[in-house]
Amino acid sequence: MVGTLQVVIYFVFMFAIFVLSAWALIDLLRRPSAAYVSAGKLTKAKWGAILGVATAVSFATVPFPTGLTPFPFFLALVCAVAAVVYLVDVKPAVTPYTRKRPPSSGPYGGW
């Protein structure tokens, strides 16, 4: 019973790291590449490579029903660090350079 509980907790933890990495990758894809240069951060392509690998590795570390994973635990932590650095440092710096669309009042414009 304790072993099953440990596997469930491990699964939840690894799945949370995967969701965090995927969230960071999706946010990266929504931002224009010029915003990264304007903010003085790494380019969008470099962050895309970092977060793409982090998302793929974090997906691979999620244990399936057997409770086994081919990757060691510390790789998931490295993926979490990459996603957190993006979300805490890069995203706030890039956000002011992201163009926001005005709200739409319908298909034909405002009244």
N, C-alpha and C positions, 0 to 999 in steps of 0.2 A: 504494500500500500504506500509506504513512504517513497519507494522507487518510482511509482506511478505519479505521485504528487511532484516529485522532482522533475520528471520528464515534462509534465504539464507546465510547471513554472518556467522551465528552460525553453519550452516551445513559445510561451507567451512573451518572454524576454526577447528571444531571437526574432519573433514575428514583429514586435514593436520596433526593433532596429531596422528591419526590412521596410516597414511602413515609413519610418523617419527618413531613410535613404531615398525611397521612392518619392516622398513629398518634396525633398530638396531637389531631386532631379526634375520633377514636373515644374517646380517653380523656376528652375534654371531655364527650361525650355520656353517658358512664357516671356522671358525678359529679352530685350534686344541686345545684340552683341556690342553695340556702341556704348551701352550703359556701363559695361565692365571696364572699358578703357577709360571712360570719363570719370569713373569712381576710383581709378588707380589700382584696380584689383587684377588678378590673373585674367586672362582672356576667357571668353565663354567656352571656347574649344577645350582649353585646359581644365576648366571646372567641369565641363561635360564629361571629359575622360575620367576625371577623379570620381565624380558622382556616378557615372555609368558603371565603372568597375565596382564601386562601393555597393551599388544596388544589386549587381549580379552576384557578388560574393555574399552579401547579406541574405539574398534569396537562397543561395546554396547552403548557408549555415542553419537555415530553419530545419529542425529535425522533423522528419516525416514519421508516420505511425510507429516505426521501429525504434525511434528515439536516438538513432545514430545519424551522424553527420560526417561527411568526408573532410570537413575543414575544422581546424582548431578554433577554440573559443575566442582567442585573442584577435583573430581576423575580424570577427563581428564587432569587437570593440573599436578596432581601427576604422571600420566602416561607420560606426556611430560617431566617432570623433570627426571624420570628414564631413558628415552630414550636419553635425552641430556647428562646426566652424562655418560652413556655408550659411546656415540659417541664422546664426547669431552675428557674424561679422560681415559677410558679403551681401546678403540679402538687404539689410538696412542701408548699406552704402550704395547699392544699385537702385533701390526703390525710387529715390528722387529723380533719377534720370530715365525712369520708365514713363512713357506717355500713357496717360489715362484717357479712355474714351468718354465723351460726354454721355450722360444718360439719354436714352432714346424715349421719345414720347409716343412711339408707334411707328408703323411702317411708312407713314407719310409726313412725319415731322410733328412739330407742335401745332397748337391751335392757332 
